[in-house]
């Protein structure tokens, strides 16, 4: 487990150059002559192009070639490389994760659409740049569920984690990073304020199982059998978000509000949709999005009144307790400045694929990178890289640690354009953007409204009048 502390420094990206001129407009585009690199395994092919975005974020684009798998028996192959870097990480830019919001089930969206959705849920904030995130379930039984543990804005959508080579990057509100196997609690019922803060929390005694006599029990639309809740008070909630782990069906995330309370009956099962009787005596399907909280403890009567905002989730604990955003990855290919997996015999590691990477400099500054691939024609010469080659390129970008996110056709790097939309700056190997399970963004307060804002975080704003 590794922590990276962010210090107040200015970081200027240099790749084979003594200096760069930094400007502040999206229109600026600087081409710098191709040079040799400090890596014996990577060379530059075209001039380096640099475009300054908002918040001290810059986009770099260059064609490079690298020695496949770092193996002298192989050949150098070409690929387009795009990455974003920050001049000053303490310039109000934050690192966040997101998945397109959908009440009932796991969802997938392109990185551009995910960025638009993040902005819609965070008024006063904008996305500057972003990449696709973790691997996700898009074959066999397609669910779009991220492969590993995932949290956004303090909501733990997926508490399950894989371990082994698949670990998790955790991010706190002050941009501190922790990497490893997360420490995760049991399931809790949390009473929430309108600002999204936890007011009070209680352990959940059981989930979608026979009710416990003491404590509080949770039931969701995904329970298989109904349960006898006679003698219990049932608090009926309406969820705005419900996520069940399809891998184990043992972990859950529910967010919503209490709508009613009533005595329990012998055959109880919450429903996403119910058939209701209409005024003319007919029937219709009505979306109810129910969840139940059942208890014999009368003290909950005051706590779970109608309109109370609640969240049922697992929490991070120990060294992870300050984490509010997280995303999974497979393989750390750059460790303390040392490239890993040279001449690997693992086909996932050594094969030349399109790749998405996230890395961190010594001061904690993040770098997003996409290396294009699968354009293996004489005209295009766009092959992709092994993880060793990716580590060497990330090292040239100033990183000391780097991690492999979902690649292949998922690999996407977007940046904000002058019109307030987003451009895909890499060449997705599918020919167009692929929908993915989650994404990672660099965000900042919107300069257009910043002067009118008082206190602000990515989840709340206060307008000064």
Number of C-alpha atoms within 10 A of each C-alpha: 11 9 14 17 14 17 14 10 12 15 16 15 18 12 18 15 13 7 10 13 7 15 15 14 13 16 12 12 14 17 14 16 13 19 15 13 15 14 13 11 19 23 21 19 17 17 16 20 17 22 20 23 24 22 22 22 23 23 23 21 21 20 21 22 25 26 21 27 26 23 15 11 9 11 13 17 19 26 25 23 26 25 27 28 28 24 18 18 24 18 14 12 23 22 23 26 26 24 27 21 17 13 16 16 14 23 18 24 21 22 33 26 15 26 30 18 16 23 17 12 13 17 16 24 24 24 29 28 29 29 31 32 31 28 23 19 18 15 8 6 8 10 17 21 26 27 22 22 26 28 24 19 17 20 21 23 25 22 26 23 19 14 15 10 12 20 23 25 23 29 24 20 17 16 23 18 25 22 20 19 20 25 14 17 14 14 21 19 23 21 20 19 13 9 9 16 11 15 10 12 14 13 17 21 20 17 19 20 15 14 21 15 14 12 16 25 24 24 24 25 18 17 15 10 11 15 18 14 20 15 14 21 22 24 24 21 28 25 24 15 18 25 23 22 19 17 11 9 13 12 19 24 21 26 22 22 24 21 18 15 18 11 12 18 15 11 11 16 21 20 20 16 14 15 13 13 12 10 7 6 7 9 12 11 11 13 13 15 21 24 28 26 21 29 25 19 13 10 9 15 13 8 11 21 15 16 13 16 22 25 22 23 26 24 20 21 14 10 12 20 14 18 25 23 24 30 27 31 23 20 18 23 26 26 15 12 18 14 22 18 20 18 17 17 11 9 9 11 20 21 17 23 23 29 25 27 27 24 25 23 22 16 17 20 27 23 21 25 30 30 31 30 28 21 18 14 9 7 7 13 17 27 24 30 29 26 32 27 27 30 30 25 27 28 24 18 22 22 25 21 24 30 25 26 25 23 23 20 22 27 30 35 29 26 25 20 16 11 6 12 14 21 14 19 17 21 24 24 22 12 8 13 20 18 20 29 28 28 24 26 27 24 23 21 23 18 13 9 12 14 10 12 15 11 9 15 14 20 14 15 17 12 13 9 6
